[in-house]
């Protein structure tokens, strides 16, 4: 779907971690900025900001719910989304 908007699709032989490394390599080579919730040593600020952005989902959901949820099921992936949502819920709702 994103190719329809002009994105170049590059397939990397290997797993997710190899894809992340290749994206970082190409970005560095071309002077681009990586925007991802996956962090590595020296690349923590942007993932932290992306994770903060995920908290909008929590705020919007809590505004619309008649009472706080008792359970929340999240897609975990590499953990950034789940950590941001769970962490924000813990701050807002407590234990």
PyMOL Python script that loads the backbone (N, CA, C, O; Angstrom):
from pymol import cmd

cmd.read_pdbstr("""\
ATOM      1  N   UNK A   1       0.819  -1.201   0.000  1.00  0.00           N
ATOM      2  CA  UNK A   1       0.000   0.000   0.000  1.00  0.00           C
ATOM      3  C   UNK A   1       0.862   1.264   0.000  1.00  0.00           C
ATOM      4  O   UNK A   1       0.531   2.230  -0.688  1.00  0.00           O
ATOM      5  N   UNK A   2       1.949   1.273   0.752  1.00  0.00           N
ATOM      6  CA  UNK A   2       2.750   2.505   0.790  1.00  0.00           C
ATOM      7  C   UNK A   2       3.511   2.735  -0.507  1.00  0.00           C
ATOM      8  O   UNK A   2       3.901   3.866  -0.796  1.00  0.00           O
ATOM      9  N   UNK A   3       3.731   1.688  -1.295  1.00  0.00           N
ATOM     10  CA  UNK A   3       4.390   1.857  -2.589  1.00  0.00           C
ATOM     11  C   UNK A   3       3.554   2.745  -3.506  1.00  0.00           C
ATOM     12  O   UNK A   3       4.103   3.443  -4.359  1.00  0.00           O
ATOM     13  N   UNK A   4       2.239   2.724  -3.339  1.00  0.00           N
ATOM     14  CA  UNK A   4       1.361   3.584  -4.153  1.00  0.00           C
ATOM     15  C   UNK A   4       1.616   5.057  -3.885  1.00  0.00           C
ATOM     16  O   UNK A   4       1.269   5.909  -4.704  1.00  0.00           O
ATOM     17  N   UNK A   5       2.217   5.360  -2.748  1.00  0.00           N
ATOM     18  CA  UNK A   5       2.549   6.746  -2.410  1.00  0.00           C
ATOM     19  C   UNK A   5       3.994   7.089  -2.763  1.00  0.00           C
ATOM     20  O   UNK A   5       4.498   8.148  -2.389  1.00  0.00           O
ATOM     21  N   UNK A   6       4.655   6.186  -3.485  1.00  0.00           N
ATOM     22  CA  UNK A   6       6.015   6.446  -3.936  1.00  0.00           C
ATOM     23  C   UNK A   6       7.112   5.844  -3.079  1.00  0.00           C
ATOM     24  O   UNK A   6       8.292   6.087  -3.333  1.00  0.00           O
ATOM     25  N   UNK A   7       6.752   5.070  -2.077  1.00  0.00           N
ATOM     26  CA  UNK A   7       7.775   4.452  -1.227  1.00  0.00           C
ATOM     27  C   UNK A   7       8.531   3.385  -1.998  1.00  0.00           C
ATOM     28  O   UNK A   7       7.957   2.670  -2.818  1.00  0.00           O
ATOM     29  N   UNK A   8       9.804   3.288  -1.730  1.00  0.00           N
ATOM     30  CA  UNK A   8      10.625   2.230  -2.306  1.00  0.00           C
ATOM     31  C   UNK A   8      10.635   1.057  -1.324  1.00  0.00           C
ATOM     32  O   UNK A   8      10.982   1.222  -0.155  1.00  0.00           O
ATOM     33  N   UNK A   9      10.262  -0.097  -1.793  1.00  0.00           N
ATOM     34  CA  UNK A   9      10.227  -1.289  -0.956  1.00  0.00           C
ATOM     35  C   UNK A   9      11.525  -2.059  -1.163  1.00  0.00           C
ATOM     36  O   UNK A   9      11.874  -2.415  -2.289  1.00  0.00           O
ATOM     37  N   UNK A  10      12.235  -2.313  -0.069  1.00  0.00           N
ATOM     38  CA  UNK A  10      13.488  -3.058  -0.127  1.00  0.00           C
ATOM     39  C   UNK A  10      13.340  -4.288   0.750  1.00  0.00           C
ATOM     40  O   UNK A  10      13.085  -4.173   1.949  1.00  0.00           O
ATOM     41  N   UNK A  11      13.494  -5.441   0.170  1.00  0.00           N
ATOM     42  CA  UNK A  11      13.407  -6.683   0.937  1.00  0.00           C
ATOM     43  C   UNK A  11      14.804  -7.072   1.402  1.00  0.00           C
ATOM     44  O   UNK A  11      15.759  -7.046   0.626  1.00  0.00           O
ATOM     45  N   UNK A  12      14.910  -7.428   2.659  1.00  0.00           N
ATOM     46  CA  UNK A  12      16.191  -7.792   3.259  1.00  0.00           C
ATOM     47  C   UNK A  12      16.153  -9.273   3.604  1.00  0.00           C
ATOM     48  O   UNK A  12      15.224  -9.750   4.256  1.00  0.00           O
ATOM     49  N   UNK A  13      17.163  -9.983   3.163  1.00  0.00           N
ATOM     50  CA  UNK A  13      17.254 -11.404   3.524  1.00  0.00           C
ATOM     51  C   UNK A  13      17.590 -11.480   5.006  1.00  0.00           C
ATOM     52  O   UNK A  13      18.604 -10.938   5.446  1.00  0.00           O
ATOM     53  N   UNK A  14      16.751 -12.142   5.765  1.00  0.00           N
ATOM     54  CA  UNK A  14      17.016 -12.261   7.194  1.00  0.00           C
ATOM     55  C   UNK A  14      15.793 -11.914   8.009  1.00  0.00           C
ATOM     56  O   UNK A  14      14.666 -11.907   7.515  1.00  0.00           O
ATOM     57  N   UNK A  15      16.047 -11.627   9.275  1.00  0.00           N
ATOM     58  CA  UNK A  15      14.959 -11.397  10.212  1.00  0.00           C
ATOM     59  C   UNK A  15      14.728  -9.900  10.451  1.00  0.00           C
ATOM     60  O   UNK A  15      15.319  -9.046   9.791  1.00  0.00           O
ATOM     61  N   UNK A  16      13.864  -9.619  11.400  1.00  0.00           N
ATOM     62  CA  UNK A  16      13.506  -8.241  11.725  1.00  0.00           C
ATOM     63  C   UNK A  16      14.741  -7.418  12.124  1.00  0.00           C
ATOM     64  O   UNK A  16      14.918  -6.294  11.654  1.00  0.00           O
ATOM     65  N   UNK A  17      15.584  -7.976  12.982  1.00  0.00           N
ATOM     66  CA  UNK A  17      16.767  -7.244  13.439  1.00  0.00           C
ATOM     67  C   UNK A  17      17.686  -6.886  12.280  1.00  0.00           C
ATOM     68  O   UNK A  17      18.266  -5.800  12.260  1.00  0.00           O
ATOM     69  N   UNK A  18      17.822  -7.775  11.328  1.00  0.00           N
ATOM     70  CA  UNK A  18      18.656  -7.473  10.156  1.00  0.00           C
ATOM     71  C   UNK A  18      18.023  -6.363   9.311  1.00  0.00           C
ATOM     72  O   UNK A  18      18.730  -5.529   8.746  1.00  0.00           O
ATOM     73  N   UNK A  19      16.705  -6.359   9.229  1.00  0.00           N
ATOM     74  CA  UNK A  19      16.010  -5.294   8.503  1.00  0.00           C
ATOM     75  C   UNK A  19      16.228  -3.945   9.174  1.00  0.00           C
ATOM     76  O   UNK A  19      16.448  -2.940   8.498  1.00  0.00           O
ATOM     77  N   UNK A  20      16.166  -3.921  10.504  1.00  0.00           N
ATOM     78  CA  UNK A  20      16.386  -2.679  11.245  1.00  0.00           C
ATOM     79  C   UNK A  20      17.809  -2.175  11.022  1.00  0.00           C
ATOM     80  O   UNK A  20      18.021  -0.982  10.800  1.00  0.00           O
ATOM     81  N   UNK A  21      18.779  -3.080  11.081  1.00  0.00           N
ATOM     82  CA  UNK A  21      20.175  -2.676  10.850  1.00  0.00           C
ATOM     83  C   UNK A  21      20.365  -2.121   9.440  1.00  0.00           C
ATOM     84  O   UNK A  21      21.059  -1.122   9.248  1.00  0.00           O
ATOM     85  N   UNK A  22      19.748  -2.769   8.460  1.00  0.00           N
ATOM     86  CA  UNK A  22      19.874  -2.303   7.080  1.00  0.00           C
ATOM     87  C   UNK A  22      19.210  -0.938   6.898  1.00  0.00           C
ATOM     88  O   UNK A  22      19.752  -0.072   6.211  1.00  0.00           O
ATOM     89  N   UNK A  23      18.056  -0.746   7.501  1.00  0.00           N
ATOM     90  CA  UNK A  23      17.389   0.557   7.413  1.00  0.00           C
ATOM     91  C   UNK A  23      18.260   1.647   8.034  1.00  0.00           C
ATOM     92  O   UNK A  23      18.366   2.741   7.481  1.00  0.00           O
ATOM     93  N   UNK A  24      18.879   1.362   9.169  1.00  0.00           N
ATOM     94  CA  UNK A  24      19.758   2.339   9.820  1.00  0.00           C
ATOM     95  C   UNK A  24      20.983   2.623   8.953  1.00  0.00           C
ATOM     96  O   UNK A  24      21.422   3.769   8.854  1.00  0.00           O
ATOM     97  N   UNK A  25      21.528   1.594   8.332  1.00  0.00           N
ATOM     98  CA  UNK A  25      22.710   1.766   7.468  1.00  0.00           C
ATOM     99  C   UNK A  25      22.376   2.653   6.274  1.00  0.00           C
ATOM    100  O   UNK A  25      23.115   3.585   5.957  1.00  0.00           O
ATOM    101  N   UNK A  26      21.258   2.358   5.615  1.00  0.00           N
ATOM    102  CA  UNK A  26      20.858   3.138   4.445  1.00  0.00           C
ATOM    103  C   UNK A  26      20.544   4.579   4.851  1.00  0.00           C
ATOM    104  O   UNK A  26      20.923   5.515   4.147  1.00  0.00           O
ATOM    105  N   UNK A  27      19.866   4.760   5.965  1.00  0.00           N
ATOM    106  CA  UNK A  27      19.548   6.102   6.432  1.00  0.00           C
ATOM    107  C   UNK A  27      20.821   6.910   6.690  1.00  0.00           C
ATOM    108  O   UNK A  27      20.918   8.071   6.295  1.00  0.00           O
ATOM    109  N   UNK A  28      21.784   6.293   7.349  1.00  0.00           N
ATOM    110  CA  UNK A  28      23.055   6.983   7.621  1.00  0.00           C
ATOM    111  C   UNK A  28      23.768   7.336   6.317  1.00  0.00           C
ATOM    112  O   UNK A  28      24.310   8.431   6.169  1.00  0.00           O
ATOM    113  N   UNK A  29      23.759   6.410   5.395  1.00  0.00           N
ATOM    114  CA  UNK A  29      24.417   6.606   4.105  1.00  0.00           C
ATOM    115  C   UNK A  29      23.786   7.756   3.313  1.00  0.00           C
ATOM    116  O   UNK A  29      24.486   8.496   2.621  1.00  0.00           O
ATOM    117  N   UNK A  30      22.474   7.900   3.419  1.00  0.00           N
ATOM    118  CA  UNK A  30      21.756   8.901   2.623  1.00  0.00           C
ATOM    119  C   UNK A  30      21.425  10.174   3.402  1.00  0.00           C
ATOM    120  O   UNK A  30      20.798  11.088   2.867  1.00  0.00           O
ATOM    121  N   UNK A  31      21.852  10.233   4.679  1.00  0.00           N
ATOM    122  CA  UNK A  31      21.581  11.414   5.486  1.00  0.00           C
ATOM    123  C   UNK A  31      20.131  11.518   5.937  1.00  0.00           C
ATOM    124  O   UNK A  31      19.635  12.616   6.186  1.00  0.00           O
ATOM    125  N   UNK A  32      19.454  10.389   6.041  1.00  0.00           N
ATOM    126  CA  UNK A  32      18.058  10.350   6.467  1.00  0.00           C
ATOM    127  C   UNK A  32      17.972  10.158   7.975  1.00  0.00           C
ATOM    128  O   UNK A  32      18.958   9.807   8.624  1.00  0.00           O
ATOM    129  N   UNK A  33      16.805  10.386   8.514  1.00  0.00           N
ATOM    130  CA  UNK A  33      16.543  10.153   9.932  1.00  0.00           C
ATOM    131  C   UNK A  33      15.641   8.938  10.079  1.00  0.00           C
ATOM    132  O   UNK A  33      14.587   8.862   9.446  1.00  0.00           O
ATOM    133  N   UNK A  34      16.045   8.002  10.900  1.00  0.00           N
ATOM    134  CA  UNK A  34      15.220   6.830  11.187  1.00  0.00           C
ATOM    135  C   UNK A  34      14.176   7.228  12.222  1.00  0.00           C
ATOM    136  O   UNK A  34      14.504   7.820  13.250  1.00  0.00           O
ATOM    137  N   UNK A  35      12.911   6.898  11.944  1.00  0.00           N
ATOM    138  CA  UNK A  35      11.829   7.126  12.900  1.00  0.00           C
ATOM    139  C   UNK A  35      11.233   5.757  13.204  1.00  0.00           C
ATOM    140  O   UNK A  35      10.522   5.175  12.384  1.00  0.00           O
ATOM    141  N   UNK A  36      11.534   5.257  14.393  1.00  0.00           N
ATOM    142  CA  UNK A  36      11.141   3.902  14.756  1.00  0.00           C
ATOM    143  C   UNK A  36      10.959   3.811  16.264  1.00  0.00           C
ATOM    144  O   UNK A  36      11.520   4.609  17.016  1.00  0.00           O
ATOM    145  N   UNK A  37      10.167   2.827  16.704  1.00  0.00           N
ATOM    146  CA  UNK A  37      10.066   2.593  18.151  1.00  0.00           C
ATOM    147  C   UNK A  37      11.050   1.519  18.598  1.00  0.00           C
ATOM    148  O   UNK A  37      11.056   1.124  19.763  1.00  0.00           O
ATOM    149  N   UNK A  38      11.870   1.052  17.682  1.00  0.00           N
ATOM    150  CA  UNK A  38      12.929   0.100  18.021  1.00  0.00           C
ATOM    151  C   UNK A  38      14.197   0.890  18.337  1.00  0.00           C
ATOM    152  O   UNK A  38      14.654   1.690  17.520  1.00  0.00           O
ATOM    153  N   UNK A  39      14.760   0.668  19.512  1.00  0.00           N
ATOM    154  CA  UNK A  39      15.955   1.424  19.894  1.00  0.00           C
ATOM    155  C   UNK A  39      17.187   0.531  19.887  1.00  0.00           C
ATOM    156  O   UNK A  39      17.091  -0.696  19.871  1.00  0.00           O
ATOM    157  N   UNK A  40      18.344   1.180  19.901  1.00  0.00           N
ATOM    158  CA  UNK A  40      19.634   0.517  20.043  1.00  0.00           C
ATOM    159  C   UNK A  40      20.569   1.534  20.674  1.00  0.00           C
ATOM    160  O   UNK A  40      20.238   2.719  20.708  1.00  0.00           O
ATOM    161  N   UNK A  41      21.707   1.122  21.165  1.00  0.00           N
ATOM    162  CA  UNK A  41      22.613   2.076  21.823  1.00  0.00           C
ATOM    163  C   UNK A  41      22.914   3.279  20.921  1.00  0.00           C
ATOM    164  O   UNK A  41      23.356   3.124  19.782  1.00  0.00           O
ATOM    165  N   UNK A  42      22.668   4.457  21.447  1.00  0.00           N
ATOM    166  CA  UNK A  42      22.880   5.684  20.703  1.00  0.00           C
ATOM    167  C   UNK A  42      21.653   6.163  19.948  1.00  0.00           C
ATOM    168  O   UNK A  42      21.645   7.273  19.417  1.00  0.00           O
ATOM    169  N   UNK A  43      20.623   5.344  19.894  1.00  0.00           N
ATOM    170  CA  UNK A  43      19.373   5.715  19.213  1.00  0.00           C
ATOM    171  C   UNK A  43      18.215   5.419  20.158  1.00  0.00           C
ATOM    172  O   UNK A  43      17.531   4.403  20.036  1.00  0.00           O
ATOM    173  N   UNK A  44      18.018   6.327  21.095  1.00  0.00           N
ATOM    174  CA  UNK A  44      16.958   6.155  22.083  1.00  0.00           C
ATOM    175  C   UNK A  44      15.938   7.290  22.061  1.00  0.00           C
ATOM    176  O   UNK A  44      14.768   7.071  22.375  1.00  0.00           O
ATOM    177  N   UNK A  45      16.360   8.482  21.700  1.00  0.00           N
ATOM    178  CA  UNK A  45      15.464   9.650  21.795  1.00  0.00           C
ATOM    179  C   UNK A  45      14.228   9.512  20.906  1.00  0.00           C
ATOM    180  O   UNK A  45      13.102   9.656  21.382  1.00  0.00           O
ATOM    181  N   UNK A  46      14.434   9.237  19.629  1.00  0.00           N
ATOM    182  CA  UNK A  46      13.292   9.145  18.714  1.00  0.00           C
ATOM    183  C   UNK A  46      12.362   7.994  19.100  1.00  0.00           C
ATOM    184  O   UNK A  46      11.148   8.196  19.121  1.00  0.00           O
ATOM    185  N   UNK A  47      12.871   6.798  19.406  1.00  0.00           N
ATOM    186  CA  UNK A  47      11.944   5.751  19.851  1.00  0.00           C
ATOM    187  C   UNK A  47      11.147   6.170  21.085  1.00  0.00           C
ATOM    188  O   UNK A  47       9.970   5.829  21.202  1.00  0.00           O
ATOM    189  N   UNK A  48      11.760   6.888  21.987  1.00  0.00           N
ATOM    190  CA  UNK A  48      11.043   7.372  23.166  1.00  0.00           C
ATOM    191  C   UNK A  48       9.911   8.317  22.789  1.00  0.00           C
ATOM    192  O   UNK A  48       8.828   8.262  23.372  1.00  0.00           O
ATOM    193  N   UNK A  49      10.164   9.182  21.814  1.00  0.00           N
ATOM    194  CA  UNK A  49       9.123  10.109  21.354  1.00  0.00           C
ATOM    195  C   UNK A  49       8.001   9.359  20.632  1.00  0.00           C
ATOM    196  O   UNK A  49       6.826   9.684  20.802  1.00  0.00           O
ATOM    197  N   UNK A  50       8.361   8.365  19.833  1.00  0.00           N
ATOM    198  CA  UNK A  50       7.344   7.550  19.157  1.00  0.00           C
ATOM    199  C   UNK A  50       6.466   6.863  20.199  1.00  0.00           C
ATOM    200  O   UNK A  50       5.241   6.839  20.080  1.00  0.00           O
ATOM    201  N   UNK A  51       7.116   6.302  21.226  1.00  0.00           N
ATOM    202  CA  UNK A  51       6.356   5.622  22.280  1.00  0.00           C
ATOM    203  C   UNK A  51       5.444   6.599  23.017  1.00  0.00           C
ATOM    204  O   UNK A  51       4.324   6.242  23.382  1.00  0.00           O
ATOM    205  N   UNK A  52       5.910   7.828  23.242  1.00  0.00           N
ATOM    206  CA  UNK A  52       5.040   8.829  23.866  1.00  0.00           C
ATOM    207  C   UNK A  52       3.816   9.085  22.997  1.00  0.00           C
ATOM    208  O   UNK A  52       2.715   9.286  23.508  1.00  0.00           O
ATOM    209  N   UNK A  53       4.012   9.077  21.692  1.00  0.00           N
ATOM    210  CA  UNK A  53       2.892   9.272  20.781  1.00  0.00           C
ATOM    211  C   UNK A  53       1.840   8.188  20.914  1.00  0.00           C
ATOM    212  O   UNK A  53       0.651   8.452  20.739  1.00  0.00           O
ATOM    213  N   UNK A  54       2.261   6.976  21.220  1.00  0.00           N
ATOM    214  CA  UNK A  54       1.308   5.881  21.399  1.00  0.00           C
ATOM    215  C   UNK A  54       0.346   6.138  22.551  1.00  0.00           C
ATOM    216  O   UNK A  54      -0.756   5.589  22.574  1.00  0.00           O
ATOM    217  N   UNK A  55       0.750   6.958  23.496  1.00  0.00           N
ATOM    218  CA  UNK A  55      -0.117   7.197  24.655  1.00  0.00           C
ATOM    219  C   UNK A  55      -1.394   7.957  24.282  1.00  0.00           C
ATOM    220  O   UNK A  55      -2.352   7.976  25.055  1.00  0.00           O
ATOM    221  N   UNK A  56      -1.409   8.578  23.112  1.00  0.00           N
ATOM    222  CA  UNK A  56      -2.629   9.242  22.644  1.00  0.00           C
ATOM    223  C   UNK A  56      -3.755   8.218  22.540  1.00  0.00           C
ATOM    224  O   UNK A  56      -4.908   8.534  22.834  1.00  0.00           O
ATOM    225  N   UNK A  57      -3.435   7.006  22.127  1.00  0.00           N
ATOM    226  CA  UNK A  57      -4.434   5.942  22.017  1.00  0.00           C
ATOM    227  C   UNK A  57      -5.095   5.700  23.373  1.00  0.00           C
ATOM    228  O   UNK A  57      -6.314   5.553  23.458  1.00  0.00           O
ATOM    229  N   UNK A  58      -4.286   5.659  24.426  1.00  0.00           N
ATOM    230  CA  UNK A  58      -4.820   5.425  25.765  1.00  0.00           C
ATOM    231  C   UNK A  58      -5.727   6.580  26.182  1.00  0.00           C
ATOM    232  O   UNK A  58      -6.841   6.361  26.658  1.00  0.00           O
ATOM    233  N   UNK A  59      -5.249   7.800  26.003  1.00  0.00           N
ATOM    234  CA  UNK A  59      -6.052   8.947  26.413  1.00  0.00           C
ATOM    235  C   UNK A  59      -7.381   8.997  25.667  1.00  0.00           C
ATOM    236  O   UNK A  59      -8.419   9.277  26.267  1.00  0.00           O
ATOM    237  N   UNK A  60      -7.355   8.728  24.362  1.00  0.00           N
ATOM    238  CA  UNK A  60      -8.596   8.740  23.586  1.00  0.00           C
ATOM    239  C   UNK A  60      -9.538   7.624  24.029  1.00  0.00           C
ATOM    240  O   UNK A  60     -10.743   7.839  24.156  1.00  0.00           O
ATOM    241  N   UNK A  61      -8.993   6.437  24.263  1.00  0.00           N
ATOM    242  CA  UNK A  61      -9.831   5.308  24.686  1.00  0.00           C
ATOM    243  C   UNK A  61     -10.444   5.563  26.055  1.00  0.00           C
ATOM    244  O   UNK A  61     -11.634   5.320  26.255  1.00  0.00           O
ATOM    245  N   UNK A  62      -9.650   6.047  26.994  1.00  0.00           N
ATOM    246  CA  UNK A  62     -10.168   6.282  28.345  1.00  0.00           C
ATOM    247  C   UNK A  62     -11.259   7.349  28.366  1.00  0.00           C
ATOM    248  O   UNK A  62     -12.180   7.278  29.179  1.00  0.00           O
ATOM    249  N   UNK A  63     -11.159   8.336  27.477  1.00  0.00           N
ATOM    250  CA  UNK A  63     -12.205   9.363  27.400  1.00  0.00           C
ATOM    251  C   UNK A  63     -13.545   8.759  26.978  1.00  0.00           C
ATOM    252  O   UNK A  63     -14.605   9.231  27.391  1.00  0.00           O
ATOM    253  N   UNK A  64     -13.490   7.728  26.165  1.00  0.00           N
ATOM    254  CA  UNK A  64     -14.714   7.165  25.599  1.00  0.00           C
ATOM    255  C   UNK A  64     -15.289   5.999  26.403  1.00  0.00           C
ATOM    256  O   UNK A  64     -16.448   5.627  26.220  1.00  0.00           O
ATOM    257  N   UNK A  65     -14.491   5.435  27.276  1.00  0.00           N
ATOM    258  CA  UNK A  65     -14.971   4.304  28.071  1.00  0.00           C
ATOM    259  C   UNK A  65     -15.760   4.805  29.280  1.00  0.00           C
ATOM    260  O   UNK A  65     -15.375   5.796  29.902  1.00  0.00           O
ATOM    261  N   UNK A  66     -16.858   4.128  29.618  1.00  0.00           N
ATOM    262  CA  UNK A  66     -17.644   4.558  30.776  1.00  0.00           C
ATOM    263  C   UNK A  66     -16.918   4.332  32.098  1.00  0.00           C
ATOM    264  O   UNK A  66     -17.182   5.027  33.079  1.00  0.00           O
ATOM    265  N   UNK A  67     -16.010   3.368  32.126  1.00  0.00           N
ATOM    266  CA  UNK A  67     -15.184   3.113  33.308  1.00  0.00           C
ATOM    267  C   UNK A  67     -13.851   2.534  32.845  1.00  0.00           C
ATOM    268  O   UNK A  67     -13.759   2.029  31.726  1.00  0.00           O
ATOM    269  N   UNK A  68     -12.828   2.596  33.674  1.00  0.00           N
ATOM    270  CA  UNK A  68     -11.519   2.071  33.275  1.00  0.00           C
ATOM    271  C   UNK A  68     -11.601   0.575  32.958  1.00  0.00           C
ATOM    272  O   UNK A  68     -12.387  -0.150  33.569  1.00  0.00           O
ATOM    273  N   UNK A  69     -10.800   0.124  32.018  1.00  0.00           N
ATOM    274  CA  UNK A  69     -10.821  -1.296  31.671  1.00  0.00           C
ATOM    275  C   UNK A  69     -10.218  -2.145  32.790  1.00  0.00           C
ATOM    276  O   UNK A  69      -9.384  -1.677  33.565  1.00  0.00           O
ATOM    277  N   UNK A  70     -10.652  -3.382  32.855  1.00  0.00           N
ATOM    278  CA  UNK A  70     -10.052  -4.323  33.805  1.00  0.00           C
ATOM    279  C   UNK A  70      -8.945  -5.124  33.138  1.00  0.00           C
ATOM    280  O   UNK A  70      -8.054  -5.639  33.814  1.00  0.00           O
ATOM    281  N   UNK A  71      -8.999  -5.232  31.805  1.00  0.00           N
ATOM    282  CA  UNK A  71      -7.989  -5.967  31.048  1.00  0.00           C
ATOM    283  C   UNK A  71      -7.704  -5.210  29.750  1.00  0.00           C
ATOM    284  O   UNK A  71      -8.587  -4.562  29.189  1.00  0.00           O
ATOM    285  N   UNK A  72      -6.475  -5.302  29.292  1.00  0.00           N
ATOM    286  CA  UNK A  72      -6.095  -4.693  28.020  1.00  0.00           C
ATOM    287  C   UNK A  72      -5.234  -5.706  27.273  1.00  0.00           C
ATOM    288  O   UNK A  72      -4.260  -6.225  27.817  1.00  0.00           O
ATOM    289  N   UNK A  73      -5.597  -5.979  26.039  1.00  0.00           N
ATOM    290  CA  UNK A  73      -4.836  -6.901  25.198  1.00  0.00           C
ATOM    291  C   UNK A  73      -4.151  -6.086  24.109  1.00  0.00           C
ATOM    292  O   UNK A  73      -4.795  -5.304  23.409  1.00  0.00           O
ATOM    293  N   UNK A  74      -2.842  -6.274  23.970  1.00  0.00           N
ATOM    294  CA  UNK A  74      -2.050  -5.484  23.035  1.00  0.00           C
ATOM    295  C   UNK A  74      -1.206  -6.372  22.132  1.00  0.00           C
ATOM    296  O   UNK A  74      -0.795  -7.466  22.519  1.00  0.00           O
ATOM    297  N   UNK A  75      -0.961  -5.890  20.943  1.00  0.00           N
ATOM    298  CA  UNK A  75      -0.003  -6.516  20.042  1.00  0.00           C
ATOM    299  C   UNK A  75       1.379  -6.165  20.587  1.00  0.00           C
ATOM    300  O   UNK A  75       1.691  -4.991  20.783  1.00  0.00           O
ATOM    301  N   UNK A  76       2.205  -7.176  20.831  1.00  0.00           N
ATOM    302  CA  UNK A  76       3.477  -6.914  21.506  1.00  0.00           C
ATOM    303  C   UNK A  76       4.622  -6.635  20.543  1.00  0.00           C
ATOM    304  O   UNK A  76       5.443  -5.766  20.835  1.00  0.00           O
ATOM    305  N   UNK A  77       4.719  -7.318  19.423  1.00  0.00           N
ATOM    306  CA  UNK A  77       5.818  -7.067  18.479  1.00  0.00           C
ATOM    307  C   UNK A  77       7.156  -7.043  19.189  1.00  0.00           C
ATOM    308  O   UNK A  77       7.514  -7.995  19.882  1.00  0.00           O
ATOM    309  N   UNK A  78       7.902  -5.949  19.018  1.00  0.00           N
ATOM    310  CA  UNK A  78       9.201  -5.814  19.679  1.00  0.00           C
ATOM    311  C   UNK A  78       9.065  -5.167  21.052  1.00  0.00           C
ATOM    312  O   UNK A  78      10.048  -5.038  21.782  1.00  0.00           O
ATOM    313  N   UNK A  79       7.837  -4.757  21.406  1.00  0.00           N
ATOM    314  CA  UNK A  79       7.590  -4.297  22.764  1.00  0.00           C
ATOM    315  C   UNK A  79       7.347  -2.817  22.943  1.00  0.00           C
ATOM    316  O   UNK A  79       6.831  -2.417  23.987  1.00  0.00           O
ATOM    317  N   UNK A  80       7.694  -1.984  21.978  1.00  0.00           N
ATOM    318  CA  UNK A  80       7.539  -0.542  22.156  1.00  0.00           C
ATOM    319  C   UNK A  80       6.100  -0.115  22.351  1.00  0.00           C
ATOM    320  O   UNK A  80       5.801   0.676  23.246  1.00  0.00           O
ATOM    321  N   UNK A  81       5.211  -0.627  21.527  1.00  0.00           N
ATOM    322  CA  UNK A  81       3.799  -0.278  21.626  1.00  0.00           C
ATOM    323  C   UNK A  81       3.223  -0.762  22.954  1.00  0.00           C
ATOM    324  O   UNK A  81       2.591   0.002  23.684  1.00  0.00           O
ATOM    325  N   UNK A  82       3.447  -2.034  23.258  1.00  0.00           N
ATOM    326  CA  UNK A  82       2.913  -2.618  24.494  1.00  0.00           C
ATOM    327  C   UNK A  82       3.467  -1.901  25.727  1.00  0.00           C
ATOM    328  O   UNK A  82       2.723  -1.628  26.669  1.00  0.00           O
ATOM    329  N   UNK A  83       4.756  -1.597  25.727  1.00  0.00           N
ATOM    330  CA  UNK A  83       5.369  -0.924  26.874  1.00  0.00           C
ATOM    331  C   UNK A  83       4.786   0.479  27.064  1.00  0.00           C
ATOM    332  O   UNK A  83       4.512   0.894  28.189  1.00  0.00           O
ATOM    333  N   UNK A  84       4.601   1.201  25.962  1.00  0.00           N
ATOM    334  CA  UNK A  84       4.062   2.557  26.064  1.00  0.00           C
ATOM    335  C   UNK A  84       2.637   2.548  26.596  1.00  0.00           C
ATOM    336  O   UNK A  84       2.288   3.342  27.470  1.00  0.00           O
ATOM    337  N   UNK A  85       1.815   1.648  26.066  1.00  0.00           N
ATOM    338  CA  UNK A  85       0.415   1.594  26.504  1.00  0.00           C
ATOM    339  C   UNK A  85       0.327   1.127  27.956  1.00  0.00           C
ATOM    340  O   UNK A  85      -0.356   1.747  28.770  1.00  0.00           O
ATOM    341  N   UNK A  86       1.014   0.040  28.276  1.00  0.00           N
ATOM    342  CA  UNK A  86       0.967  -0.488  29.651  1.00  0.00           C
ATOM    343  C   UNK A  86       1.538   0.526  30.645  1.00  0.00           C
ATOM    344  O   UNK A  86       0.991   0.711  31.732  1.00  0.00           O
ATOM    345  N   UNK A  87       2.627   1.173  30.270  1.00  0.00           N
ATOM    346  CA  UNK A  87       3.232   2.155  31.159  1.00  0.00           C
ATOM    347  C   UNK A  87       2.315   3.341  31.395  1.00  0.00           C
ATOM    348  O   UNK A  87       2.180   3.810  32.525  1.00  0.00           O
ATOM    349  N   UNK A  88       1.689   3.826  30.341  1.00  0.00           N
ATOM    350  CA  UNK A  88       0.784   4.973  30.495  1.00  0.00           C
ATOM    351  C   UNK A  88      -0.437   4.584  31.325  1.00  0.00           C
ATOM    352  O   UNK A  88      -0.886   5.361  32.168  1.00  0.00           O
ATOM    353  N   UNK A  89      -0.971   3.397  31.095  1.00  0.00           N
ATOM    354  CA  UNK A  89      -2.103   2.937  31.904  1.00  0.00           C
ATOM    355  C   UNK A  89      -1.718   2.849  33.374  1.00  0.00           C
ATOM    356  O   UNK A  89      -2.505   3.214  34.247  1.00  0.00           O
ATOM    357  N   UNK A  90      -0.512   2.368  33.648  1.00  0.00           N
ATOM    358  CA  UNK A  90      -0.059   2.276  35.041  1.00  0.00           C
ATOM    359  C   UNK A  90       0.042   3.652  35.687  1.00  0.00           C
ATOM    360  O   UNK A  90      -0.296   3.821  36.858  1.00  0.00           O
ATOM    361  N   UNK A  91       0.506   4.627  34.923  1.00  0.00           N
ATOM    362  CA  UNK A  91       0.612   5.991  35.454  1.00  0.00           C
ATOM    363  C   UNK A  91      -0.773   6.575  35.708  1.00  0.00           C
ATOM    364  O   UNK A  91      -1.025   7.162  36.760  1.00  0.00           O
ATOM    365  N   UNK A  92      -1.665   6.410  34.739  1.00  0.00           N
ATOM    366  CA  UNK A  92      -2.982   7.021  34.829  1.00  0.00           C
ATOM    367  C   UNK A  92      -3.904   6.295  35.808  1.00  0.00           C
ATOM    368  O   UNK A  92      -4.637   6.934  36.563  1.00  0.00           O
ATOM    369  N   UNK A  93      -3.867   4.956  35.795  1.00  0.00           N
ATOM    370  CA  UNK A  93      -4.807   4.180  36.593  1.00  0.00           C
ATOM    371  C   UNK A  93      -4.201   3.571  37.849  1.00  0.00           C
ATOM    372  O   UNK A  93      -4.931   3.125  38.734  1.00  0.00           O
ATOM    373  N   UNK A  94      -2.894   3.546  37.938  1.00  0.00           N
ATOM    374  CA  UNK A  94      -2.247   2.877  39.068  1.00  0.00           C
ATOM    375  C   UNK A  94      -2.336   1.369  38.930  1.00  0.00           C
ATOM    376  O   UNK A  94      -2.707   0.852  37.876  1.00  0.00           O
ATOM    377  N   UNK A  95      -2.001   0.684  39.976  1.00  0.00           N
ATOM    378  CA  UNK A  95      -2.014  -0.782  39.909  1.00  0.00           C
ATOM    379  C   UNK A  95      -3.434  -1.301  39.809  1.00  0.00           C
ATOM    380  O   UNK A  95      -3.645  -2.512  39.743  1.00  0.00           O
TER     381      UNK A  95
END
""", "prot")
cmd.dss("prot")
cmd.show_as("cartoon", "prot")
cmd.util.cbc("prot")
cmd.orient("prot")
